[in-house]
């Protein structure tokens, strides 16, 4: 692979061009990561509104009909329903792992089996998320198992 970076103050925006012979899974994952870089999610914490870059989000969870965005050490609230966010981020490294949670696979550290055919995702910040049976096949497919 050849990587060329041209840095200049004359460039007003980032432009990425990929030239390839064959599109493989590794390249698709790279493209998904690049696309994720350009997204951000409007959230609030207390009375302040923030634009949270997608690459900083560990997971998104719905509790009592409210949607929360979890980052490394901060929690924000968003007005977007979880189903809309799941659909919007379907081409990125986000995946639904249970009825109320969408997980960013970029922060997945390891997976442990649990009783009753469930899995436990342990994130890089040591938080634990349960992956229920219904979502395990899609999860395994997304991580390449």
PyMOL commands that set and color helices and strands:
alter all, ss='L'
color gray80, all
select helices_A, chain A and resi 25-37+54-56+82-88+105-107+133-143
alter helices_A, ss='H'
color red, helices_A
select strands_A, chain A and resi 40-45+48-53+59-63+66-70+75-78+94-98+101-104+108-114+118-123+128-131
alter strands_A, ss='S'
color yellow, strands_A
deselect
rebuild
show_as cartoon
